[in-house]
Structure formats: C-alpha cells, structure tokens
Amino acid sequence: MAEIEGLSVEKLHDGIEIVISKEHRFGTDAFLLADFAAPRHKDSVCDLCTGSGIIALLMYQNFKPKHIEAVEIQQEAHELLKMTLSRTGIDCITPILGDLREYRPEKELDLITCNPPYKINGTGAKNDTEASSIARHELMCTIGDVCAAAKRSLRFGGRLCVCNRPERLCDIMVAMRENGIEPKRVRFVSKTPETAPWLVLVDGRKGGTSFLKVEPQLYTMNPDGTFTDELKRIYRQI
C-alpha cells in the first residue's frame, strides 16, 4: 500500500506505544469506553471499528482479557495496528481487516466494544477526507449494523458496550432491543457539572431482562481546568 502520511508514536501506560497517523488518531472517548467496558481476564473480546486499535490496546493494558479481535474496514488504520503489534510484541490482539457486517468470530464472544461513527449519514458537514468521514459519519456502518453484529457474535449473556453522542441514545437503545440486547447500564460524561453531557456510554446484555441502571455522571475537568481524579485514574495518571 502507499506510504502512510503523518506517522507518529504515542506512549500509553506501562511502556506501551501506539502508532497513529494524521488520519487515524484517538481521543478521550476511547479511554472512557475501555474503562467502562472493563473486560474480565477470562473474556474473549472484539473491538469493532477499532481504527488504529486504541481501545483494544487499552483493554489489553488495563484488564488483560484472554483474547481481543480488532476489526477495521480501512486498510490504513489496519496497517497502523499491525505496526503497533509488531513494535510491542503483543500477541493476544488479532487485527482483522474487514466489514463488521460480515464479521463472524470462530467462537461466541463475552464482550464487544465499539466506538462507532457518531453522525447519521447526510447530517452535518462532512470532513475533508474520506477516512475522517468514514470514522465520523455512518457511511460504512450504522448503530443498527453494530448491534446486529453483536447479536450474531455474543454468547447469551454477553455484553455490548458502545459510546456515542447523547442525542443518539434513543437510536442506540432501539437498535439494541431490536437485536435482542437489553440496555443495562448508562453513564453520561460532562466536562463539568455546569455543562451538558458530550458523551454517553451504554452497556447492553444479550438476552438480558428489562432493568436499566443510570450511573453517576462522569466529570472530566475541575473548576481550575485540571483533570478530575476519575479522569486521572482512567488515564492511569494516579
């Protein structure tokens, strides 16, 4: 493939490094979702729309699940994750280049995570590049596609954890229920107590009964502009 523009390496915790590019970066939402999902050591996990693999790497770093598959449709992002795994020697993450609508794991999974495109296709301004548009707009997959993949791939009682903008919460819950996944936990994320939420985290269980827990709001910034203790914990700074 062609040379990837703007390659750089960012350090995570415990000496793990991730290779990123100008087009395939990551933000706070990846750290929040990995922490919210919190896989167990015995879990078989898949991260859909993995991009350069940040959520898969954070789950490996912080929770050490048994195995993680990382599915991405964009060749460049897939190559970045392969570079990262070659640099780090991590062997329990398997990068998969492909469409999540066609993804079929060999065995049923305990957990699926997904930081999907947030914007409905046809709404809002498109980004300058195709890669950015695919990452942010539902061009290649919808939240319904993510939930259908989870329905196929999770064991009974397995979990699907996603993040999105709060205005998409109804879409997420409807798509989950249409695919036999019951929303069980919701947590909103705000910058401060005075600001509206900018992110929502949702945990659904395949075959679960109807009961939804709304968790305490997560705040990311103190009044003086510093990170809150919870965000520092998530970033592994304390």
C-alpha positions in Angstrom: 0.0 0.0 0.0 1.1 3.7 -0.3 3.2 5.3 2.3 1.1 6.5 5.3 1.2 10.2 5.8 2.0 11.8 9.2 3.1 8.7 11.1 3.8 9.2 14.8 4.0 7.2 18.0 2.2 8.0 21.2 3.0 6.4 24.6 0.3 4.9 26.7 0.8 3.5 30.2 3.3 0.7 31.1 5.5 1.5 28.2 3.0 0.5 25.5 3.2 2.6 22.4 0.6 3.0 19.6 1.4 4.0 16.0 -1.1 6.6 14.7 -1.3 8.8 11.6 -2.7 12.2 10.6 -6.0 10.5 9.6 -6.2 7.9 12.3 -5.9 9.3 15.8 -7.9 8.9 19.0 -9.5 10.9 21.8 -10.7 10.8 25.4 -13.8 8.8 24.4 -11.6 5.7 23.7 -10.2 5.8 27.2 -13.7 6.2 28.7 -15.2 3.3 26.7 -12.3 0.9 27.5 -12.7 1.7 31.2 -16.5 1.4 31.1 -16.4 -2.0 29.4 -13.8 -3.4 31.9 -13.4 -6.9 30.5 -12.5 -9.8 32.8 -9.3 -11.8 32.5 -11.2 -14.8 31.1 -13.2 -12.8 28.5 -12.9 -13.2 24.7 -13.4 -9.7 23.3 -13.9 -8.0 20.0 -13.5 -4.2 19.3 -15.4 -3.2 16.2 -14.5 0.0 14.3 -11.1 -0.3 16.0 -9.3 2.3 13.9 -5.6 2.2 14.9 -6.5 -0.2 17.8 -6.6 2.2 20.7 -9.5 0.6 22.6 -8.1 -2.9 22.1 -4.7 -1.8 23.4 -6.2 0.0 26.4 -8.3 -3.1 27.3 -5.1 -5.2 27.0 -3.1 -2.8 29.0 -5.6 -2.3 31.9 -7.6 -5.5 32.1 -5.7 -8.3 30.3 -8.6 -10.2 28.8 -7.9 -13.7 27.3 -8.0 -12.5 23.7 -9.1 -9.5 21.6 -10.1 -9.3 18.0 -9.8 -5.8 16.4 -12.0 -5.3 13.3 -11.5 -2.4 11.0 -12.6 -1.7 7.4 -10.0 0.9 6.5 -6.7 -0.6 5.2 -4.5 2.2 6.5 -5.9 2.0 10.1 -5.5 -1.8 10.0 -1.8 -1.4 8.9 -1.2 1.0 11.8 -2.4 -1.6 14.3 -0.2 -4.2 12.7 2.7 -1.8 13.1 1.9 -1.3 16.8 1.6 -5.0 17.5 5.0 -5.6 15.7 6.6 -2.9 17.9 5.1 -4.1 21.2 5.2 -7.9 20.7 1.6 -8.1 22.0 0.2 -11.4 20.7 -3.3 -11.6 22.2 -4.7 -9.0 19.9 -5.7 -10.1 16.4 -6.2 -7.4 13.8 -8.9 -8.2 11.3 -9.4 -6.2 8.1 -13.0 -6.4 7.1 -16.6 -5.2 7.2 -18.2 -5.7 10.6 -21.4 -6.5 8.7 -19.6 -9.7 7.5 -17.7 -10.4 10.8 -18.1 -13.9 12.2 -15.9 -14.9 15.1 -14.9 -18.6 15.4 -16.4 -18.8 18.9 -19.1 -16.7 20.7 -17.7 -13.7 22.5 -18.1 -12.4 26.0 -17.8 -8.7 25.2 -17.9 -6.5 22.1 -16.9 -2.8 22.3 -17.5 -0.2 19.6 -16.8 3.5 19.3 -18.9 3.9 16.1 -19.4 6.8 13.7 -21.4 9.3 15.7 -23.2 11.2 12.9 -26.1 9.9 10.8 -25.1 9.9 7.1 -26.5 13.0 5.4 -26.4 15.2 8.5 -23.9 17.9 9.3 -20.8 18.9 7.4 -18.6 16.1 6.1 -14.9 16.1 7.0 -12.2 16.9 4.5 -11.0 13.4 3.9 -12.7 10.1 3.2 -11.0 8.4 6.2 -12.3 11.1 8.6 -15.8 10.9 7.1 -15.9 7.1 7.4 -14.8 7.4 11.1 -17.4 10.1 12.0 -20.4 9.5 9.7 -22.5 6.4 9.2 -21.1 5.8 5.7 -19.9 2.2 6.1 -22.0 1.1 9.1 -24.9 2.2 11.3 -25.6 1.6 15.0 -28.0 -1.0 13.8 -25.2 -2.8 12.0 -23.1 -2.8 15.1 -26.0 -4.3 17.2 -26.7 -6.9 14.5 -23.0 -7.9 14.6 -23.2 -8.2 18.4 -26.4 -10.3 18.1 -24.5 -12.8 15.9 -21.3 -12.8 17.8 -22.1 -12.7 21.5 -22.9 -15.6 23.7 -26.1 -15.5 25.7 -25.4 -13.0 28.5 -22.5 -11.4 26.6 -22.2 -7.7 26.6 -22.1 -4.9 24.0 -20.5 -1.6 25.2 -20.7 1.5 23.0 -20.2 5.2 23.3 -21.8 7.9 21.2 -23.2 11.5 21.4 -26.1 11.8 23.9 -28.5 12.7 21.0 -28.1 9.2 19.7 -29.1 7.5 22.9 -32.6 6.6 21.7 -31.2 5.2 18.4 -28.8 3.0 20.4 -31.4 1.6 22.8 -33.9 0.9 19.9 -31.2 -0.8 17.9 -30.1 -2.9 20.9 -33.6 -4.1 21.7 -34.3 -4.9 18.0 -31.3 -7.3 18.2 -32.1 -8.9 21.5 -29.7 -6.9 23.5 -31.1 -5.2 26.6 -29.6 -1.9 27.7 -28.4 -2.4 31.3 -26.1 0.5 32.2 -25.9 4.1 31.0 -23.4 6.8 32.0 -23.2 10.3 30.8 -20.0 12.3 30.5 -19.7 16.0 31.0 -16.8 18.4 31.2 -18.1 20.0 34.4 -21.4 19.9 36.5 -22.4 23.1 34.7 -22.1 21.7 31.1 -24.4 19.4 29.2 -23.1 15.8 28.6 -21.0 15.4 25.4 -20.8 11.6 25.5 -23.0 8.7 26.6 -21.7 5.2 27.5 -24.1 2.3 27.1 -23.8 -1.4 28.2 -26.3 -3.9 26.9 -26.6 -7.6 27.6 -27.7 -10.2 25.1 -30.8 -11.9 26.4 -30.9 -9.6 29.5 -34.1 -8.8 31.4 -35.5 -5.3 31.4 -33.7 -3.2 34.1 -31.6 -0.1 33.4 -29.1 1.4 35.8 -28.2 5.1 35.3 -24.8 5.5 36.8 -23.5 8.7 38.4 -22.3 11.3 35.9 -18.6 11.4 35.0 -17.0 14.8 35.0 -13.6 15.3 33.3 -12.5 18.7 34.4 -12.1 20.6 37.7 -13.1 24.3 38.1 -9.4 25.2 37.7 -9.1 23.4 34.4 -7.2 20.3 35.7 -8.4 16.7 35.2 -10.7 15.3 37.8 -9.4 12.4 39.9 -11.6 9.9 38.0 -10.2 11.0 34.6 -6.7 10.8 36.0 -7.5 7.2 37.2 -8.8 6.4 33.7 -5.7 7.9 32.1 -3.6 6.0 34.7 -2.1 9.2 36.0 -2.9 8.3 39.6 
